[in-house]
Amino acid sequence: MAESLPHDLILSVEAIHTYIGQFHILEGVSLQVRRGSITVLLGRNGAGKTTTLKSILGLTPPRLGRVVFDGVEIQGKHAYDIAAMGIGYVPEHRAIFRHLTVAENLRLAERKKGDLERKADFIFRLFPDLKRLYKLGGAQLSGGQQQMLAIARALVADNKLLLIDEPSEGLAPVIIEQMMEAIRELSTTTTVLLVEQNFLMASRLGQDYYIIDDGKTVHQGRMEDLLRNEALIHQYLGASIRQGGGVA
Amino acid sequence: MKQTTWWREYQPLIISLGLVVGLSLLAWRGLGTQAFIRTTLSGLTLSALFFMVAAGLTLVFGLMDVLNFAQGSMFMIGAYLGWQFYTNPTFLFGLAPLVLALIAGLMGMALLYPLVHSWKLSPDRQKLLRAALLLLALLLALLGLWQYDVRGLAKTAMVSSMVASNPLAEASPQEPLARFWVRPLLVFLAGWCIALAQARPGDETLVVQRSETRRSAFLLAGLVLLTIVSTLVRESGPIAVLLLNGNLRFFLALLTSLLVGLALGSVIERLLISPLYTRPLYQILITMGLAYVIGELVQLLWDPLPYAMDRPPLFAQPGKAETVLEWLRQGSATLNIFGVTFPTYRLFIIFLGITMFVALSLVMKYSRLGMIIRAGVQDRDMVEALGINVRRVFTLVFAMGTALAALGGIGAAPFMPVEPVMGDRFLMQGFITVVIGGMGSTTGAALGALLLGLARAFGDYLALKYGLTPSISEASTVIIMVIVLLARPSGLLGKKE
């Protein structure tokens, strides 16, 4: 991996171990995210990608290891304190609040009064559809619209880092294309840590990559190096390449 | 597509309301207008009471997954304290300085934190210090209450309600100030010790924000002031209250119960519930245990006797009013409603229930707190991930729930005997209401309460008319629950996942 000075890092995860109930899910995941980059977390289903995001955020707090965000150790803090430091979370399965309207979903994400008004232009430029759907209930949105809302929700407050979990899951190719555009655009203003099964999308967005397998970081580097290493792709990501339409 | 989802969301509401209206029409044809109106109004009275207990249960379970078995006790406590305030507030005025002093002391936590968190102490020493502080607090509190005649204070309302003469004669057997003044001071110091222990001297992991410190300082100053004032008005306060107009006094009694419910709820959540979020089963056990403790305390203070609270003057004059205006002018005990003579106080209970439902619905729909609750019922983790302090919301919601139950208790007090077991029935009915209505939905709780109340009233009426056993009406609630659960396992408007 390219040399990065410590102050270039917005997030540094150091050998975290996370348990869910009796199960030892993460057995030493380490990763570093450079400020302003898109870093992709790759790996098979059940490798521990989602748990890694949740451990960073404190939803499944790690038992061992360190998480440093923006120069501050955050492991062991309450999830709401961690999030309030400037981390936005876009969970898998488009977990928006379905009993709230689009407007309420966005309003809820405000940390200061007026956040939404300040960010509205940016959000609606990224996702023009949301303006039209503003008054509708969350349950009435299509899958793609829900995903847009889930990302938009993470943009309302001033977040320095976005954790985005499988934004392309279950979406039509046209919508995936749109989603990629949006993520590329928003990454000009914040840093993104992205979990993505769709290798095509991951490879086109990501600058750095980490491969997680069986709860451990097994590989890391620059995305362009990974694209040249077909053996590695096959070894860890075999299934997901075919799903994603192959590597160029 | 828009219409179909709308239909899907409101289908159970519409169907059950339709059923209620249809059955009511049938009952109307069958029973005749008079019996129908009387039974419906009786049913609505019950519905209102069920709702007041169930509203808190449904919110607390929906958001926090806590089954609050002490909700019936909160109803009972609300009734007792409101009754005390209305009949003879000597007891409340005697205890107020001590309670306020304790809370004022506890507020010191955020103030002490910046001073003590950087103390250099080994973990063992920290633990030892905390234990010693808590022990000291206990000692100070005991010393503060030493030979304080709490039971004597509690008995004042009993005496005056028994002789039913001028309550002022019995108003104020308070300790003289010269002996009393050390008590709030000792209790304040006890609270201060607990606060110091809670500030965890030497523990660097605890984080208290600066804004919190400032707010605590203001609260502390205000509470100390209140403590001093309440210490001085222990004797004049009760007399002033008793000289007030009865209706105003009753209104203040409602307010007292509401506030005590809020305070008690926040203390219970902070002290007993919040340390146990990782052990849900223990939370159920602790609320059950709490119900027993509160029941025994109440019996200790007021003896296991039923008391009858007087109705406020607006509902007390014998005689029947022909119109609502006439009732409001004369304060009649009964009102003529389409030829049916109905007690006005029960109308007030219905009014109280509806007011509560409307207020709660408005809060749920339009306030940020309501938005957080609705979102949290569906996905608590995601609410946290937005940076919202859910722990604080939990405390608030729990306190809201107990406050509603306490308000229901004082609302019910002039209508039923005030006794230690008065909340038990409502707790059971409240749980069934919540199961029928669906966890986490205020409208669901209202709908469930409506169904149960009406079923009880009509069941009673029919059982009486056809010489059936009255158990039929009691069974009706369970039958309704079974039918609803077979059709919709998550309740009529359940949103919990």
Chai-1 contact restraints between the chains, C-beta under 6 A:
chainA,res_idxA,chainB,res_idxB,connection_type,confidence,min_distance_angstrom,max_distance_angstrom,comment,restraint_id
A,L57,B,A385,contact,1.0,0.0,6.0,A-B,restraint_1
A,L59,B,D381,contact,1.0,0.0,6.0,A-B,restraint_2
A,A79,B,E384,contact,1.0,0.0,6.0,A-B,restraint_3
A,Y80,B,E384,contact,1.0,0.0,6.0,A-B,restraint_4
A,Y80,B,G387,contact,1.0,0.0,6.0,A-B,restraint_5
A,Y80,B,I388,contact,1.0,0.0,6.0,A-B,restraint_6
A,Y80,B,N389,contact,1.0,0.0,6.0,A-B,restraint_7
A,A83,B,A385,contact,1.0,0.0,6.0,A-B,restraint_8
A,A83,B,G387,contact,1.0,0.0,6.0,A-B,restraint_9
A,A84,B,G387,contact,1.0,0.0,6.0,A-B,restraint_10
A,Y89,B,A385,contact,1.0,0.0,6.0,A-B,restraint_11
A,A95,B,D379,contact,1.0,0.0,6.0,A-B,restraint_12
A,A95,B,M382,contact,1.0,0.0,6.0,A-B,restraint_13
A,F97,B,A375,contact,1.0,0.0,6.0,A-B,restraint_14
A,F97,B,Q378,contact,1.0,0.0,6.0,A-B,restraint_15
A,H99,B,R374,contact,1.0,0.0,6.0,A-B,restraint_16
A,H99,B,Q378,contact,1.0,0.0,6.0,A-B,restraint_17
A,H99,B,K495,contact,1.0,0.0,6.0,A-B,restraint_18
A,L100,B,A375,contact,1.0,0.0,6.0,A-B,restraint_19
A,E104,B,M371,contact,1.0,0.0,6.0,A-B,restraint_20
A,L108,B,M371,contact,1.0,0.0,6.0,A-B,restraint_21
A,L108,B,A375,contact,1.0,0.0,6.0,A-B,restraint_22
A,A109,B,L386,contact,1.0,0.0,6.0,A-B,restraint_23
A,R111,B,G387,contact,1.0,0.0,6.0,A-B,restraint_24
A,Q140,B,T5,contact,1.0,0.0,6.0,A-B,restraint_25
